[in-house]
Amino acid sequence: MDLEESRQKELLAAYLCVKATVAEDLSSSEELKRALQYAGLSPTPAFLAQHWQEGNTEAATFEHFCNLAEQLPDINIDDIEALFIKVFGTVDGMVGENDFKRLVGGGNPERELSDADLNYILQEANVVTNGTVDCSKLCKVILHTVSEMKQLSVQKLEERSHYQRINSKTFTRKKREKFANQEGSSVLGHSMLDLEDWNESSLKGCFYLDKGNVLAHQYSMEVSCLGPTVVRMKPKSYMKQEAGRGPVDTLAYIFREYPEGMRNYVGFTDQKDSDGSYYWRDTLKEGRYVVIPYTSGCRLRERTQEPEASIELVERQSKVQLTPEFRLVLEEIFDQVDLDSNGRLSRQEFNLYNWRTSGEEVQDDEWAVVQANFDVEAGELTLAGFLALHQLEAEDNGGDSEDLWVSLDAMGYNRAGRQDQAAPFTLSVFSQVCQPILQVSGLKSGGLLLDKAVVRSIMENAEPIKIKNMIDLIKYEHVGDHRGSIVVQNKAHSKVTVRVDCSQSLNVITNRPSLDWTVEVAGKSAIIAHQLLPLRMGENWNVVCVESLVK
């Protein structure tokens, strides 16, 4: 490969680290900067301001990006050392650590690197000795990092080329070699994640079907310093799974939260571990984040009818008693709503349970009554107290179980005492460098923020394919090792109706009522046509999608 061809490959690889395809234009100055940095270049704010004029520049094509890249000089060690001498005013390349941090940007609230970021970088680079930064050594580390950035982007490009095959009717992704024996790994129970000695925070949660919507616990997350982070969602089922039927898919979408309330999409748990959990692994900057769980709706669906068998909740002998079957269900529920797994229900945990089952918040006087009349430890309700509370409710109703059934129905249980309209999970956050803080922030729908992030994540992982050669109507079809998704984007101003037929697929289930489904796509919008999962786990499956316009 000659020098020019090699450079073109580096630029293509850098561009595809920011955009899913060269057919997509860079849409902001920030995206342009990131793409140039992936190419091993260092665009200055003045350069970016000159070539991306806010209010005038709307997009930059791949060709424009390449032209801009050629205008920037390659980074070399002489330039870096000269810059350090100019900034720090030292010829021997040695500068005090505090002076280094101050001159790099200390006191500037708009700087990109925080003190924690600088500490992490200096520690990883191993350039500080007795409070002095060796700038000459740091120059070499920077140059090595630039080279690694280029290699990483080219490696991603080669992996992408190796893993994907696309045509207009089907989309298949060749299984990665490292996942080739995944079923065997699952049988052995070995996790592909090595998180020994990482700092962990975990909380439980649950998806609930609610009048056509999906509610789930949501979380706030804090990390105090820059470093490698893993977010993992693991499904938990209290029912024996049917043979070949997998658990409900449990994903999580991560957003960075800013003080002014803005939330930016970061990523989602797109990798599957051998224990059935989904995880996301990357480096997070210090700050606050929001984690919103998501399930596709392929396996968590509204039941069409109640089972013929039914358990009794109350038995009447000399006095009203909860049946053993009902007590077991209540123990399951207690375990689910004990989000921090400490064996007790805090006021927040009990409040979320009460809001889910009755639609009402627990008031101060009501919580005082609970603490005064039922078994508590450290101010929190125990399992014994939880069971006694429901025993009292059954007695107050004279043994009538209808109100008790209202609570069970809200928690997703059918008349046989099986939880088929809810899906419990455990969310875990691991950090290699600090103790992450994880808190429950509510129980609600993910709303528009989550909907947009899901659509974006699909489009970023799929190649755009024009539907019937129409310029403004595009299909994004992504099929990975464990799940598939189809998005239809309408760039025109008027709405269109598109039939998306996946009925010729093998061993596939959809979140839609039928694999042959028609969607109406409003102008200037994108919509998920199908979410797809294997119907029977462990068997071959493939997606065949045929799309057509509906007149």
Backbone torsions as a table, in degrees:
resi	resn	phi	psi	omega
1	MET	NA	124.2	-178.8
2	ASP	-76.1	172.7	-173.2
3	LEU	-62.8	-42.8	-177.9
4	GLU	-65.3	-42.1	178.8
5	GLU	-64.3	-39.6	179.0
6	SER	-63.6	-40.5	179.9
7	ARG	-66.8	-40.6	177.8
8	GLN	-61.7	-37.1	178.5
9	LYS	-66.9	-39.4	178.0
10	GLU	-63.5	-42.1	-179.6
11	LEU	-67.2	-40.6	176.8
12	LEU	-62.1	-44.2	-179.8
13	ALA	-62.7	-41.8	179.7
14	ALA	-63.3	-42.2	-179.7
15	TYR	-62.4	-41.4	-177.2
16	LEU	-76.8	-7.3	170.6
17	CYS	-77.2	-16.3	-178.9
18	VAL	-108.5	-38.8	-178.8
19	LYS	-119.0	152.4	-177.2
20	ALA	-70.5	-26.2	-176.7
21	THR	-156.9	156.1	178.1
22	VAL	-70.0	-12.0	175.6
23	ALA	-71.4	-19.4	176.7
24	GLU	-91.2	132.1	178.9
25	ASP	-83.0	151.5	169.9
26	LEU	-67.0	134.1	-170.0
27	SER	-112.3	4.3	179.2
28	SER	-157.3	162.1	176.1
29	SER	-61.8	-35.2	179.1
30	GLU	-64.0	-42.5	178.5
31	GLU	-65.0	-39.1	177.7
32	LEU	-62.4	-44.6	179.6
33	LYS	-61.1	-45.6	-179.1
34	ARG	-62.5	-42.4	-179.8
35	ALA	-63.4	-41.6	178.2
36	LEU	-66.2	-36.6	178.0
37	GLN	-68.1	-38.8	175.2
38	TYR	-62.3	-25.9	177.6
39	ALA	-82.6	4.3	178.0
40	GLY	83.3	21.1	-178.0
41	LEU	-110.9	165.5	-176.7
42	SER	-130.2	81.9	180.0
43	PRO	-70.1	132.0	178.6
44	THR	-82.0	160.6	175.1
45	PRO	-56.5	-36.3	179.8
46	ALA	-65.8	-39.9	178.7
47	PHE	-63.7	-44.3	-179.7
48	LEU	-65.2	-41.1	-179.5
49	ALA	-65.7	-33.4	-180.0
50	GLN	-69.9	-39.0	-173.4
51	HIS	-100.9	-6.4	173.9
52	TRP	-134.8	93.2	-176.1
53	GLN	-90.5	112.8	-177.7
54	GLU	-58.4	129.7	-179.2
55	GLY	95.7	-23.0	179.4
56	ASN	-111.5	-39.3	-179.7
57	THR	-89.8	123.4	-179.6
58	GLU	-103.5	-30.7	-175.7
59	ALA	-160.1	161.1	175.2
60	ALA	-132.6	123.6	179.4
61	THR	-76.1	169.8	177.6
62	PHE	-61.7	-39.5	179.4
63	GLU	-63.4	-42.8	177.6
64	HIS	-62.9	-40.9	177.8
65	PHE	-58.6	-45.6	179.8
66	CYS	-62.1	-40.7	179.0
67	ASN	-63.4	-40.7	178.4
68	LEU	-66.7	-39.1	180.0
69	ALA	-61.2	-35.8	-179.6
70	GLU	-70.5	-19.2	-179.9
71	GLN	-82.5	-13.9	-178.7
72	LEU	-96.1	137.9	-180.0
73	PRO	-74.8	149.3	173.1
74	ASP	-66.8	146.9	179.9
75	ILE	-80.7	130.1	175.2
76	ASN	-131.6	163.9	-171.3
77	ILE	-67.6	-31.1	179.5
78	ASP	-64.5	-40.7	179.1
79	ASP	-65.0	-41.5	-179.1
80	ILE	-65.5	-44.6	-179.9
81	GLU	-63.7	-39.7	178.6
82	ALA	-63.5	-39.4	178.5
83	LEU	-65.1	-42.7	179.7
84	PHE	-63.4	-40.5	178.9
85	ILE	-62.6	-40.2	180.0
86	LYS	-65.4	-41.5	-176.8
87	VAL	-75.8	-45.7	-172.0
88	PHE	-95.4	-12.7	176.9
89	GLY	64.8	31.2	-179.8
90	THR	-127.6	137.2	-177.5
91	VAL	-90.3	-32.0	-176.2
92	ASP	-80.6	-3.2	176.2
93	GLY	81.6	7.7	-178.9
94	MET	-109.3	133.9	179.7
95	VAL	-146.1	144.5	179.6
96	GLY	-60.9	145.1	-176.0
97	GLU	-60.4	-42.9	-179.5
98	ASN	-65.7	-40.5	177.5
99	ASP	-63.8	-39.1	179.8
100	PHE	-60.0	-48.5	-178.7
101	LYS	-64.7	-39.1	-179.1
102	ARG	-66.1	-44.2	-177.4
103	LEU	-73.7	-28.9	178.3
104	VAL	-69.8	-25.9	179.2
105	GLY	158.1	16.6	-179.1
106	GLY	-60.6	137.4	178.9
107	GLY	84.9	-6.5	178.3
108	ASN	-93.2	110.3	-175.9
109	PRO	-67.0	-18.7	-176.6
110	GLU	-96.1	3.6	-179.6
111	ARG	-66.3	153.0	-176.2
112	GLU	-78.1	-29.1	-176.3
113	LEU	-106.2	127.7	175.5
114	SER	-83.5	173.9	175.7
115	ASP	-58.8	-40.4	179.6
116	ALA	-64.1	-38.4	177.4
117	ASP	-62.3	-46.4	-179.7
118	LEU	-62.5	-42.2	178.3
119	ASN	-59.9	-42.9	-179.7
120	TYR	-64.2	-43.8	-179.1
121	ILE	-63.5	-46.6	-179.5
122	LEU	-64.5	-37.2	178.8
123	GLN	-66.6	-45.5	-179.5
124	GLU	-66.3	-35.3	-178.9
125	ALA	-76.1	-19.1	178.3
126	ASN	57.5	51.5	-175.7
127	VAL	-118.3	9.4	-179.2
128	VAL	-109.5	125.4	176.8
129	THR	-132.0	121.4	178.8
130	ASN	51.9	43.2	176.2
131	GLY	77.6	12.1	-178.7
132	THR	-122.4	133.6	179.4
133	VAL	-92.2	126.2	175.9
134	ASP	-86.3	96.1	-175.0
135	CYS	-67.8	-31.2	178.0
136	SER	-62.7	-43.6	178.0
137	LYS	-67.4	-37.7	179.3
138	LEU	-64.3	-36.0	177.0
139	CYS	-58.4	-43.6	179.9
140	LYS	-66.3	-37.6	177.7
141	VAL	-64.0	-42.9	179.3
142	ILE	-61.1	-46.0	-179.6
143	LEU	-62.9	-38.7	177.9
144	HIS	-65.5	-38.3	178.8
145	THR	-65.2	-40.2	176.9
146	VAL	-58.5	-45.1	179.0
147	SER	-63.2	-39.8	178.9
148	GLU	-65.9	-36.9	177.7
149	MET	-60.6	-43.6	177.8
150	LYS	-62.3	-47.6	-178.0
151	GLN	-62.5	-39.5	-179.3
152	LEU	-64.0	-44.2	-179.2
153	SER	-65.9	-39.0	177.8
154	VAL	-67.1	-38.8	178.4
155	GLN	-62.2	-42.0	177.9
156	LYS	-62.4	-39.0	178.7
157	LEU	-63.4	-44.0	-179.4
158	GLU	-66.4	-39.6	177.5
159	GLU	-63.5	-42.7	179.9
160	ARG	-61.5	-43.4	179.3
161	SER	-64.8	-33.7	-177.3
162	HIS	-76.1	-33.0	-171.7
163	TYR	-88.2	-18.4	-169.7
164	GLN	-116.8	139.8	169.8
165	ARG	-130.8	127.4	-174.5
166	ILE	-131.1	138.1	164.6
167	ASN	-141.6	-178.0	-170.6
168	SER	-73.7	-17.1	-175.9
169	LYS	-108.4	-31.4	-177.7
170	THR	-134.6	158.3	176.1
171	PHE	-135.4	120.3	177.3
172	THR	-129.5	146.2	176.5
173	ARG	-116.8	121.9	177.9
174	LYS	-61.0	137.0	-178.6
175	LYS	-66.5	134.4	176.6
176	ARG	-65.4	144.8	-178.0
177	GLU	-59.0	-35.4	-176.7
178	LYS	-70.3	-16.1	178.6
179	PHE	-102.5	3.1	-171.1
180	ALA	-60.2	-33.8	-177.6
181	ASN	-110.0	33.1	-174.3
182	GLN	-64.1	-39.1	-179.4
183	GLU	-60.2	-39.0	178.0
184	GLY	-65.0	-40.0	178.5
185	SER	-62.1	-39.0	-179.3
186	SER	-63.7	-38.9	179.2
187	VAL	-63.6	-39.7	-179.6
188	LEU	-75.4	-18.1	176.8
189	GLY	80.4	17.8	-178.7
190	HIS	-87.6	130.8	177.0
191	SER	-83.3	144.3	175.7
192	MET	-81.5	-10.2	179.3
193	LEU	-93.9	126.6	175.0
194	ASP	-104.4	97.0	-174.5
195	LEU	-114.3	21.6	178.7
196	GLU	-63.2	134.8	179.4
197	ASP	73.9	5.3	173.5
198	TRP	-81.0	152.3	175.4
199	ASN	-80.2	134.0	-172.6
200	GLU	-128.2	142.5	166.6
201	SER	-131.7	131.5	-177.6
202	SER	-134.1	143.8	173.0
203	LEU	-141.9	148.6	175.7
204	LYS	-87.0	168.5	178.0
205	GLY	-168.5	-175.3	-176.6
206	CYS	-159.7	145.2	167.2
207	PHE	-90.7	139.7	175.6
208	TYR	-129.8	131.8	170.8
209	LEU	-76.5	133.8	-174.8
210	ASP	-145.9	93.8	176.3
211	LYS	52.2	49.8	177.6
212	GLY	88.7	-10.9	177.8
213	ASN	-105.7	166.6	174.0
214	VAL	-116.7	120.4	174.0
215	LEU	-100.8	150.4	177.0
216	ALA	-154.4	155.5	172.0
217	HIS	-64.5	140.2	175.3
218	GLN	-117.7	161.7	-168.1
219	TYR	-138.2	147.3	167.5
220	SER	-105.3	142.9	-175.7
221	MET	-134.0	137.5	176.9
222	GLU	-125.9	134.7	170.3
223	VAL	-123.0	136.2	-170.8
224	SER	-93.1	-7.8	179.5
225	CYS	-157.0	159.2	179.7
226	LEU	-65.4	134.1	177.3
227	GLY	172.4	169.7	179.1
228	PRO	-61.2	135.7	-176.0
229	THR	-138.6	142.6	174.8
230	VAL	-124.3	130.8	172.5
231	VAL	-113.8	126.3	-174.2
232	ARG	-129.3	135.7	174.4
233	MET	-116.0	122.5	-178.1
234	LYS	-121.6	122.3	179.2
235	PRO	-69.6	150.5	177.1
236	LYS	-134.8	127.0	-179.3
237	SER	-125.6	136.8	177.1
238	TYR	-95.2	-1.6	179.8
239	MET	-106.2	149.7	172.4
240	LYS	-70.6	127.4	-178.0
241	GLN	-73.1	143.1	173.7
242	GLU	-65.3	149.1	-177.5
243	ALA	-56.5	126.1	177.0
244	GLY	81.8	-11.9	-177.9
245	ARG	-91.8	123.8	-177.9
246	GLY	-78.8	166.9	176.9
247	PRO	-71.6	168.3	175.3
248	VAL	-60.9	133.1	179.0
249	ASP	-71.0	127.1	-175.9
250	THR	-123.4	108.4	-179.9
251	LEU	-113.6	169.8	175.6
252	ALA	-141.4	136.6	176.5
253	TYR	-107.9	136.7	-171.9
254	ILE	-113.0	133.3	-179.4
255	PHE	-130.5	138.4	173.0
256	ARG	-84.2	133.2	-177.2
257	GLU	-107.8	131.2	-179.5
258	TYR	-106.6	158.0	-175.7
259	PRO	-56.1	-32.6	-178.5
260	GLU	-79.0	2.9	176.3
261	GLY	98.1	-7.5	-179.8
262	MET	-71.3	142.4	179.2
263	ARG	-125.5	124.4	-179.9
264	ASN	-109.8	133.9	179.4
265	TYR	-65.0	133.4	-179.9
266	VAL	-109.1	-50.0	-178.3
267	GLY	174.4	-177.4	177.7
268	PHE	-144.8	167.0	-174.7
269	THR	-78.2	82.8	-172.5
270	ASP	-95.2	-5.6	-179.9
271	GLN	-104.9	142.0	-177.2
272	LYS	-109.9	131.5	178.4
273	ASP	-92.0	168.1	-175.0
274	SER	-70.1	-14.9	179.2
275	ASP	-91.7	8.4	179.1
276	GLY	91.8	-4.0	178.9
277	SER	-83.5	157.6	174.9
278	TYR	-112.6	140.5	-177.3
279	TYR	-141.1	159.1	175.3
280	TRP	-125.3	135.7	-177.4
281	ARG	-135.9	123.8	179.5
282	ASP	-167.8	-174.4	176.9
283	THR	-98.9	127.2	178.4
284	LEU	-108.4	139.9	171.1
285	LYS	-77.4	160.1	176.6
286	GLU	-63.2	147.9	178.8
287	GLY	147.2	-171.5	-179.3
288	ARG	-102.2	142.2	-179.3
289	TYR	-134.7	158.6	174.6
290	VAL	-117.6	133.9	177.9
291	VAL	-116.7	120.1	-178.4
292	ILE	-117.0	115.4	178.1
293	PRO	-66.5	153.7	-179.2
294	TYR	-146.7	139.5	170.0
295	THR	-131.6	146.1	-170.0
296	SER	-72.3	-25.4	-174.2
297	GLY	92.1	3.0	178.1
298	CYS	-71.2	-38.5	-177.1
299	ARG	-111.6	-27.1	176.0
300	LEU	-92.4	99.9	-173.2
301	ARG	-133.3	158.1	176.3
302	GLU	-63.6	132.9	177.9
303	ARG	-71.3	146.3	-178.9
304	THR	-89.2	-24.3	177.9
305	GLN	-159.5	158.5	177.5
306	GLU	-78.4	148.1	175.5
307	PRO	-65.4	155.9	-179.0
308	GLU	-67.3	-39.9	-179.6
309	ALA	-75.9	149.5	-179.4
310	SER	-145.2	138.9	177.7
311	ILE	-91.2	155.3	173.4
312	GLU	-92.1	142.4	-179.8
313	LEU	-98.4	-30.0	-175.1
314	VAL	-131.8	141.1	173.4
315	GLU	-121.9	141.6	-176.8
316	ARG	-112.3	108.0	173.9
317	GLN	-116.7	-118.1	175.6
318	SER	-70.9	-25.4	175.1
319	LYS	-151.4	167.6	-178.9
320	VAL	-69.7	130.4	178.9
321	GLN	-134.8	148.7	171.4
322	LEU	-74.3	137.9	179.8
323	THR	-73.0	157.0	177.0
324	PRO	-57.7	-37.8	-179.6
325	GLU	-63.4	-41.4	-180.0
326	PHE	-69.2	-38.3	178.4
327	ARG	-61.9	-38.1	177.7
328	LEU	-64.5	-40.5	177.7
329	VAL	-63.6	-42.9	178.8
330	LEU	-63.3	-35.6	176.5
331	GLU	-65.2	-38.6	174.8
332	GLU	-61.0	-46.8	-178.5
333	ILE	-62.8	-43.2	178.7
334	PHE	-57.8	-44.5	179.7
335	ASP	-62.5	-37.2	-179.5
336	GLN	-69.6	-43.6	-175.0
337	VAL	-84.1	-8.7	170.4
338	ASP	-79.2	77.8	-166.9
339	LEU	-64.7	-33.0	-178.8
340	ASP	-93.3	2.9	174.2
341	SER	60.1	34.5	178.0
342	ASN	-96.6	5.6	177.4
343	GLY	84.8	5.6	179.9
344	ARG	-142.1	163.3	176.9
345	LEU	-106.6	118.5	173.6
346	SER	-72.8	172.6	178.4
347	ARG	-61.5	-41.1	-179.7
348	GLN	-62.5	-43.7	-179.4
349	GLU	-64.9	-43.8	179.3
350	PHE	-66.9	-34.9	179.0
351	ASN	-65.1	-42.3	178.4
352	LEU	-63.8	-38.7	176.8
353	TYR	-65.1	-45.2	-178.2
354	ASN	-65.3	-39.4	178.7
355	TRP	-65.5	-37.7	-179.7
356	ARG	-67.4	-39.5	-173.6
357	THR	-89.6	-23.2	-177.2
358	SER	-126.6	-14.2	-177.6
359	GLY	78.0	13.4	-176.9
360	GLU	-125.5	146.9	175.2
361	GLU	-79.8	151.1	176.1
362	VAL	-83.0	119.9	-179.5
363	GLN	-81.2	165.0	-177.2
364	ASP	-58.2	-44.9	-177.5
365	ASP	-68.5	-31.8	178.7
366	GLU	-69.2	-41.2	178.4
367	TRP	-66.9	-34.1	177.3
368	ALA	-63.9	-38.0	177.6
369	VAL	-65.1	-41.7	178.8
370	VAL	-60.2	-46.6	-177.5
371	GLN	-67.9	-30.0	-177.0
372	ALA	-82.1	-24.1	-170.7
373	ASN	-117.1	-8.3	-178.6
374	PHE	-129.1	161.1	-174.1
375	ASP	-66.1	123.2	178.4
376	VAL	-131.6	154.6	172.5
377	GLU	-134.0	130.7	-178.8
378	ALA	52.5	36.0	177.6
379	GLY	76.3	12.3	-178.8
380	GLU	-123.3	148.1	-173.5
381	LEU	-76.5	130.0	179.0
382	THR	-87.4	172.2	176.3
383	LEU	-60.4	-41.7	178.9
384	ALA	-60.3	-41.6	178.0
385	GLY	-66.9	-36.9	178.7
386	PHE	-64.0	-44.1	178.1
387	LEU	-66.7	-40.4	179.8
388	ALA	-64.6	-34.9	178.6
389	LEU	-63.2	-42.3	178.7
390	HIS	-72.8	-30.5	173.9
391	GLN	-61.6	-43.1	179.0
392	LEU	-64.5	-39.2	178.8
393	GLU	-62.4	-41.6	178.8
394	ALA	-64.4	-39.8	179.1
395	GLU	-66.4	-42.3	-179.0
396	ASP	-63.6	-28.2	179.4
397	ASN	-90.6	7.3	178.3
398	GLY	64.7	27.8	179.3
399	GLY	89.2	-2.0	176.3
400	ASP	-73.0	126.8	-173.1
401	SER	-98.5	3.0	-174.4
402	GLU	-62.4	-41.9	178.3
403	ASP	-64.9	-34.5	177.4
404	LEU	-66.4	-37.1	178.1
405	TRP	-66.7	-32.0	176.4
406	VAL	-59.6	-42.7	178.6
407	SER	-65.7	-44.3	-179.5
408	LEU	-64.4	-39.4	178.5
409	ASP	-62.8	-40.9	178.8
410	ALA	-64.0	-30.5	179.3
411	MET	-86.7	3.9	173.0
412	GLY	92.1	15.0	-177.0
413	TYR	-94.7	142.6	174.1
414	ASN	-92.6	-177.4	-174.5
415	ARG	-70.6	-14.5	175.6
416	ALA	-88.3	3.7	179.0
417	GLY	77.9	24.1	179.2
418	ARG	-111.8	137.4	-175.9
419	GLN	-87.9	93.5	-177.0
420	ASP	-112.3	-1.1	179.0
421	GLN	-118.5	21.9	178.0
422	ALA	-152.1	159.0	-177.1
423	ALA	-143.1	101.6	178.7
424	PRO	-70.8	156.1	178.4
425	PHE	-154.2	170.4	172.4
426	THR	-124.7	126.4	176.1
427	LEU	-101.0	128.2	179.2
428	SER	-127.9	140.5	175.3
429	VAL	-122.2	129.4	-179.3
430	PHE	-120.6	137.6	175.4
431	SER	-131.1	140.7	-178.8
432	GLN	-85.4	-14.6	-171.3
433	VAL	-122.4	-14.0	-179.1
434	CYS	-154.7	170.5	178.7
435	GLN	-89.2	109.9	179.1
436	PRO	-70.9	150.6	177.8
437	ILE	-111.6	126.5	-177.7
438	LEU	-125.1	128.4	-179.6
439	GLN	-136.8	147.7	175.1
440	VAL	-77.9	130.9	-179.1
441	SER	-108.7	-8.6	179.3
442	GLY	162.6	176.9	176.1
443	LEU	-130.5	104.0	-172.2
444	LYS	-163.0	178.2	176.5
445	SER	-76.6	150.8	178.3
446	GLY	-70.7	-22.4	174.8
447	GLY	67.1	-161.5	-175.4
448	LEU	-64.6	-35.2	179.7
449	LEU	-57.9	-47.4	179.8
450	LEU	-69.2	-42.2	-179.5
451	ASP	-57.1	-45.6	-179.1
452	LYS	-65.9	-39.0	-179.3
453	ALA	-66.4	-39.0	179.3
454	VAL	-64.1	-46.2	178.3
455	VAL	-60.9	-44.3	-179.5
456	ARG	-62.1	-43.0	-178.4
457	SER	-63.0	-33.6	177.6
458	ILE	-70.6	-46.0	-177.8
459	MET	-64.9	-33.2	-179.8
460	GLU	-72.0	-19.4	-177.4
461	ASN	-108.2	13.1	-177.7
462	ALA	-135.2	155.9	174.8
463	GLU	-87.0	137.1	177.4
464	PRO	-73.7	134.3	178.7
465	ILE	-127.1	123.6	179.4
466	LYS	-67.8	136.9	178.5
467	ILE	-88.7	119.7	179.1
468	LYS	52.9	36.1	177.1
469	ASN	60.8	19.4	176.4
470	MET	-82.8	130.3	-174.8
471	ILE	-64.9	-37.3	-171.2
472	ASP	-95.8	1.6	-178.1
473	LEU	-122.2	116.7	-170.1
474	ILE	-129.4	139.4	174.6
475	LYS	-108.0	134.9	173.0
476	TYR	-114.7	117.1	-175.7
477	GLU	-123.1	114.7	-179.1
478	HIS	-120.9	123.5	175.8
479	VAL	-127.3	114.7	177.7
480	GLY	-99.6	-162.5	-179.3
481	ASP	-71.0	-25.8	-170.5
482	HIS	-125.9	-10.5	-175.8
483	ARG	-160.0	161.4	177.9
484	GLY	-138.8	156.3	-179.1
485	SER	-149.1	145.9	177.2
486	ILE	-131.4	124.9	177.3
487	VAL	-118.0	138.5	173.7
488	VAL	-112.7	126.0	-179.7
489	GLN	-112.2	132.9	178.7
490	ASN	-115.2	108.5	-178.8
491	LYS	-87.2	-9.6	179.7
492	ALA	-77.3	171.7	-179.0
493	HIS	-84.7	-28.5	-177.8
494	SER	-94.1	151.3	-178.9
495	LYS	-72.4	154.8	177.2
496	VAL	-134.6	157.5	176.1
497	THR	-116.8	127.0	-173.8
498	VAL	-126.2	132.2	173.6
499	ARG	-91.7	125.2	-179.3
500	VAL	-118.8	101.9	-171.2
501	ASP	-103.0	111.3	177.3
502	CYS	-112.1	19.2	-173.8
503	SER	-68.7	-16.4	177.9
504	GLN	-87.9	3.5	179.2
505	SER	-71.1	159.7	-178.2
506	LEU	-107.8	126.8	171.7
507	ASN	56.1	53.7	-174.0
508	VAL	-131.9	142.7	169.8
509	ILE	-121.1	154.1	-177.7
510	THR	-123.9	162.6	173.9
511	ASN	-79.4	-12.0	179.2
512	ARG	-85.6	163.1	176.7
513	PRO	-61.3	-24.3	-178.4
514	SER	-145.9	151.7	175.0
515	LEU	-69.8	-22.0	174.5
516	ASP	-101.5	99.5	-168.9
517	TRP	-131.7	147.5	-179.7
518	THR	-113.4	132.0	-179.0
519	VAL	-121.9	146.6	174.6
520	GLU	-103.9	122.3	-175.1
521	VAL	-111.6	115.5	179.5
522	ALA	-65.7	160.0	178.3
523	GLY	-62.4	143.6	178.8
524	LYS	55.7	44.2	-179.4
525	SER	-147.3	171.5	176.0
526	ALA	-136.3	146.0	-176.5
527	ILE	-139.7	147.4	175.8
528	ILE	-78.7	119.4	177.7
529	ALA	-83.3	-41.3	178.9
530	HIS	-147.9	140.2	159.2
531	GLN	-107.9	135.2	-170.7
532	LEU	-131.1	139.4	175.6
533	LEU	-135.6	158.3	172.6
534	PRO	-63.3	135.7	178.4
535	LEU	-70.7	-47.5	179.2
536	ARG	-117.0	119.6	-178.2
537	MET	-67.2	146.5	176.9
538	GLY	85.3	-3.1	178.3
539	GLU	-111.1	157.4	178.2
540	ASN	-62.4	145.9	176.3
541	TRP	-148.8	149.3	175.0
542	ASN	-150.8	158.4	-176.4
543	VAL	-110.2	127.0	172.0
544	VAL	-120.2	117.7	-174.8
545	CYS	-121.7	126.9	175.4
546	VAL	-121.9	123.0	-176.6
547	GLU	-114.2	149.0	179.8
548	SER	-153.9	150.2	177.1
549	LEU	-77.5	140.8	175.5
550	VAL	-101.4	119.1	-177.1
551	LYS	-70.7	NA	NA
